[in-house]
């Protein structure tokens, strides 16, 4: 799975978490402009970080159960953790905020994804 951005669903999410040591989940929606701008950056980073981090994306419009389980209130949101789970500090795990410029998002992501 490393080296590409893979779509997951409510039905596949838990299995994907179990099979990956470090996972970055992009919670997104097709209508979200910042989400669409961020996608090429995530695709590039998934190649650069292949073998270290697995990148997946979950459409929050089509997969409400997982988004709700993680307390996703705005998109794009990308928590990264060895095993993603909902915590009281979910907001602090978001490594990209709406409206961030693509170059600054890429730089911030590269600096803040821990292995």
Residue frames relative to the residue before (quaternion, step in Angstrom):
aa qw qx qy qz dx dy dz
X 1.0000 0.0000 0.0000 0.0000 0.00 0.00 0.00
X 0.5829 0.5865 -0.3855 0.4094 3.61 1.07 -0.56
X 0.7448 0.4071 -0.2946 0.4390 3.54 -1.12 0.70
X 0.7738 0.1738 -0.1642 0.5866 3.58 1.22 0.16
X 0.4550 -0.6577 0.5324 0.2776 3.52 -1.29 0.49
X 0.1049 -0.8336 0.5422 -0.0092 3.56 -0.42 1.28
X 0.3781 -0.7076 0.5464 0.2402 3.58 -0.98 0.82
X 0.0914 -0.7696 0.6305 0.0438 3.56 -1.05 0.88
X 0.2665 -0.7523 0.5847 0.1455 3.55 -1.29 0.40
X 0.7098 -0.3876 0.3411 0.4792 3.55 -1.30 -0.05
X 0.6942 0.4989 -0.2698 0.4433 3.58 1.00 -0.84
X 0.7710 0.3653 -0.1947 0.4840 3.62 1.04 -0.65
X 0.4680 0.7345 -0.4207 0.2539 3.58 1.20 -0.42
X 0.7036 0.4789 -0.2933 0.4354 3.61 0.66 -1.04
X 0.6431 0.5152 -0.3275 0.4623 3.60 0.98 -0.76
X 0.6457 0.5124 -0.3192 0.4675 3.59 0.99 -0.80
X 0.6237 0.5290 -0.3404 0.4639 3.60 0.99 -0.78
X 0.6789 0.5131 -0.2923 0.4364 3.59 0.88 -0.93
X 0.7416 0.4248 -0.2382 0.4613 3.59 1.01 -0.71
X 0.7154 0.3989 -0.2535 0.5147 3.61 1.23 0.04
X 0.4556 -0.7029 0.4817 0.2575 3.54 -0.89 0.99
X 0.7840 0.0361 -0.0008 0.6198 3.59 0.87 -0.96
X 0.0398 -0.8207 0.5661 -0.0662 3.53 -0.72 1.14
X 0.1284 -0.7447 0.6481 0.0943 3.55 -1.01 0.86
X 0.1463 -0.7981 0.5827 0.0458 3.55 -0.69 1.13
X 0.1969 -0.7573 0.6154 0.0947 3.54 -0.81 1.08
X 0.1487 -0.7574 0.6324 0.0653 3.57 -0.46 1.23
X 0.1131 0.8167 -0.5388 0.1728 3.58 -0.49 1.24
X 0.1423 -0.7453 0.6348 0.1459 3.57 -1.38 -0.06
X 0.6151 -0.6019 0.3664 0.3538 3.60 -1.05 0.71
X 0.6785 0.5021 -0.2896 0.4514 3.63 1.07 -0.64
X 0.5799 0.6204 -0.3500 0.3954 3.60 1.28 -0.32
X 0.3810 -0.7559 0.4927 0.2016 3.58 -0.44 1.23
X 0.6770 0.4718 -0.3146 0.4692 3.65 0.78 -0.88
X 0.6049 0.5487 -0.3563 0.4539 3.62 1.09 -0.66
X 0.6758 0.4900 -0.2924 0.4665 3.58 0.92 -0.92
X 0.6438 0.5137 -0.3238 0.4657 3.61 1.04 -0.74
X 0.6847 0.5037 -0.2781 0.4474 3.57 1.04 -0.74
X 0.5335 0.6825 -0.3907 0.3113 3.59 1.11 -0.64
X 0.6906 0.4604 -0.3215 0.4559 3.69 0.75 -0.84
X 0.6134 0.5422 -0.3459 0.4584 3.57 1.13 -0.63
X 0.6610 0.4957 -0.3020 0.4756 3.57 0.96 -0.86
X 0.6232 0.5310 -0.3436 0.4601 3.59 1.02 -0.73
X 0.6625 0.4963 -0.3028 0.4723 3.58 0.95 -0.85
X 0.6720 0.4976 -0.2940 0.4630 3.57 0.91 -0.91
X 0.6152 0.5485 -0.3622 0.4353 3.58 1.02 -0.69
X 0.6420 0.4975 -0.3190 0.4884 3.58 1.12 -0.59
X 0.6719 0.5054 -0.2910 0.4565 3.57 0.93 -0.92
X 0.7678 0.3467 -0.1732 0.5102 3.59 1.03 -0.78
X 0.2514 0.7924 -0.5159 0.2066 3.57 1.24 0.38
X 0.7848 0.2838 -0.2423 0.4948 3.53 -0.93 0.97
X 0.7087 0.4022 -0.2497 0.5232 3.58 1.26 -0.33
X 0.7960 0.0546 0.0304 0.6021 3.55 0.97 -0.96
X 0.2349 -0.7286 0.6215 0.1665 3.56 -1.07 0.74
X 0.2191 -0.7806 0.5786 0.0893 3.55 -0.92 0.98
X 0.0462 0.7815 -0.6207 0.0433 3.56 -0.89 0.97
X 0.2008 -0.7624 0.5998 0.1367 3.54 -1.25 0.43
X 0.1232 -0.7847 0.6064 0.0366 3.51 -1.07 0.86
X 0.3451 -0.7360 0.5528 0.1834 3.56 -0.67 1.17
X 0.3334 -0.7908 0.4812 0.1783 3.59 -0.40 1.24
X 0.5948 0.5612 -0.3722 0.4391 3.61 1.16 -0.43
X 0.7549 0.3839 -0.1949 0.4948 3.58 1.01 -0.82
X 0.7689 0.2904 -0.1362 0.5532 3.59 1.23 -0.40
X 0.0365 -0.8650 0.4999 -0.0241 3.51 0.74 1.18
X 0.6237 0.5772 -0.3573 0.3876 3.62 0.94 -0.78
X 0.6971 0.4511 -0.2817 0.4808 3.60 0.84 -0.92
X 0.6344 0.5237 -0.3349 0.4595 3.59 0.94 -0.81
X 0.6576 0.4989 -0.3016 0.4771 3.59 0.97 -0.83
X 0.6293 0.5560 -0.3241 0.4357 3.56 0.97 -0.88
X 0.7452 0.3759 -0.2086 0.5099 3.58 1.06 -0.73
X 0.4832 -0.7047 0.4165 0.3106 3.57 1.26 0.14
X 0.2621 0.7808 -0.5257 0.2128 3.58 1.09 0.64
X 0.0947 -0.8261 0.5555 -0.0010 3.57 -0.58 1.20
X 0.7834 0.0752 -0.0519 0.6148 3.59 1.22 -0.39
X 0.2011 -0.7713 0.5944 0.1067 3.53 -1.24 0.51
X 0.5365 -0.1616 -0.8270 -0.0460 1.52 -2.21 1.14
X 0.0548 -0.7468 0.6620 0.0323 3.54 -1.19 0.70
X 0.0149 -0.8215 0.5689 -0.0367 3.56 -0.85 0.97
X 0.0709 -0.7915 0.6059 0.0361 3.59 0.04 1.17
X 0.1003 -0.7704 0.6250 0.0763 3.55 -1.09 0.67
X 0.1881 0.7669 -0.5895 0.1703 3.54 -0.90 0.91
X 0.6149 -0.5204 0.4112 0.4267 3.56 -1.16 0.36
X 0.7723 -0.0123 -0.0026 0.6351 3.58 1.05 -0.76
X 0.3168 -0.7774 0.5058 0.1987 3.60 -0.12 1.23
X 0.1525 0.7556 -0.6277 0.1083 3.54 -1.03 0.83
X 0.5440 -0.6069 0.4597 0.3528 3.53 -1.17 0.48
X 0.0307 0.7847 -0.6170 0.0510 3.55 -0.87 0.98
X 0.6481 -0.5061 0.3839 0.4202 3.54 -1.27 0.16
X 0.7052 0.4281 -0.2632 0.5001 3.59 1.20 -0.40
X 0.1708 0.8250 -0.5227 0.1307 3.59 1.16 0.55
X 0.6548 0.5252 -0.3305 0.4315 3.59 0.88 -0.86
X 0.6671 0.4981 -0.3171 0.4543 3.59 0.98 -0.71
X 0.6207 0.5456 -0.3504 0.4408 3.58 1.19 -0.32
X 0.5292 0.6207 -0.4207 0.3970 3.59 1.22 -0.31
X 0.1634 -0.8238 0.5387 0.0665 3.56 -0.71 1.03
X 0.7436 0.2401 -0.2141 0.5861 3.56 1.22 0.31
X 0.1723 -0.7935 0.5738 0.1068 3.55 -0.87 0.85
X 0.6435 -0.5204 0.3818 0.4115 3.54 -1.20 0.46
X 0.8086 0.2991 -0.2285 0.4521 3.51 -1.13 0.79
X 0.4751 0.6643 -0.4593 0.3493 3.61 1.19 -0.08
X 0.5107 -0.6416 0.4759 0.3178 3.54 -1.03 0.78
X 0.6040 -0.5971 0.3748 0.3717 3.62 -0.94 0.77
X 0.6764 0.4890 -0.3257 0.4441 3.62 0.85 -0.82
X 0.6743 0.4687 -0.3125 0.4776 3.61 0.98 -0.72
X 0.5982 0.5476 -0.3609 0.4605 3.61 1.11 -0.62
X 0.6531 0.5158 -0.3101 0.4597 3.56 0.94 -0.91
X 0.6654 0.5000 -0.2983 0.4671 3.56 0.90 -0.93
X 0.6629 0.5006 -0.3018 0.4679 3.58 0.90 -0.92
X 0.6473 0.5180 -0.3166 0.4609 3.58 0.95 -0.86
X 0.6626 0.5139 -0.3093 0.4485 3.59 0.87 -0.92
X 0.7012 0.4723 -0.2693 0.4613 3.59 0.99 -0.80
X 0.8029 0.3866 -0.1490 0.4285 3.58 0.98 -0.82
X 0.5502 0.5529 -0.4366 0.4484 3.61 1.17 0.06
X 0.2064 -0.8001 0.5570 0.0840 3.55 -0.51 1.23
X 0.2807 -0.7587 0.5690 0.1476 3.56 -1.09 0.74
